[in-house]
Amino acid sequence: MKRNLFISFFASGLLTIIFNPVSLSQNLQGWEASPELVEKLSKDRKDVNYYEDKVLAYILPDPLETLSGERIRNKREWLKYRRPEILELFKTYVYGRVPRTPYSISFETVNENKAAIDGNATLKQVDITIGASGKSLVIHLSLFTPNTVKPAPVFLLICNRSIENIDPTRNIKSEFWPVEEAIMRGYGMAAFYNADVDPDNYDEFKNGIHGLLDVEPRKPDSWGTLAAWAWGASKCVDYLATDKNVDKKRIAVVGHSRGGKAALWAGACDERFSLVIPNESGCGGSALARRRYGETIEKINTSFPHWFCLNYRMFNNNEDKMPVDMHMLMALIAPRALYVAAASDDLWGDPKGSYLSLYHSLPVYRLFYPDMTLENFVPPLNNQVISGKVGFHIRDGEHNLKLTDWNFFMDFADKVWK
Ligand code: GTR
């Protein structure tokens, strides 16, 4: 058996990862990208790397060493010094900072049905109205809670797909938000549509919540659209925490792809989320940027100039200069629960880089739970791995959020929440 990963601590405190290009055999140790798929995708996009052996050696910043070179030795030091420092780095260089503009917030239940889902659930549709600068916007939150479990743990989905995917009437049922299945398992399901908070296009930040709160001229670290969606998820928790049907100690934030990036950032910023689930969130989400595998910072900043703060562009083709990488974003979730999911055909989103982020967040998790361990290779397809407060699966097939993924999320929640 070949080892594909060596980890060594240098005197500088930098965590060094050196990849050996020899591949692991598929079934012996874990998942690897299908060579046929790699060939096919590489033919279509010559400018994108999908070959594992072309991933160059890289050095990850050490989550346990402060910018001034001090070693973090325990959870107290982590929470006091390094966690706030890393959070600031992500605000400054990646997602941007929420402006301090004052705003009003109010909640109105516009529809309530205590006999939803064949009498098994209560549906509430709540308008969350945000007011500022003489303008207002409404986040339409839908919430189903099981009638047999009160208060119920709840999954909040940041919906980045079309609004039919979160149909509160349940005339349209989508695997993207499988309410019926969750209710049967004793979980509540909440969702909001990301565009209620901020439209997903480059509009010079004139619309959505930016149009209300960005009263000062924008700066290189002003928030982008992903941070706006994450903020919207927090406004939903402001409401959920007031609802007697909801167990406010057990609220998860879930997102897929761009919604997954926002979910991860929401989880980092808002400690009221006790479980954070980025599904196939790839570049700017769960995947280590320094691998430059699939989508890269330069590509994402070009295609989606509104997602991140301007400072993030400094790292276009310059990933090694970033003071953070995504393992540090995951570390911000500790000691809370974190579940990372990937899909085998989604090489654009770098499944392996997503798993490695989780793996390299463990030194921080171990400050809280010393026994947590993970293998240093991606688990086999459709196998959930759980260690303490973290979990991972890679599902076979396309880039999507499916019932299979949700079932794994609920299996994980069963363990960490119950
Ligand atoms: C892609 C984008 C990814 C991912 C995806 C999605 O086009 O490059 O980063 O966010 O969209 O949201 O489905």
Boltz pocket constraint, residues with backbone or C-beta under 6 A from the ligand:
constraints:
  - pocket:
      binder: B
      contacts: [[A, 160], [A, 256], [A, 257], [A, 258], [A, 259], [A, 280], [A, 281], [A, 282], [A, 283], [A, 295], [A, 300], [A, 303]]
      max_distance: 6.0
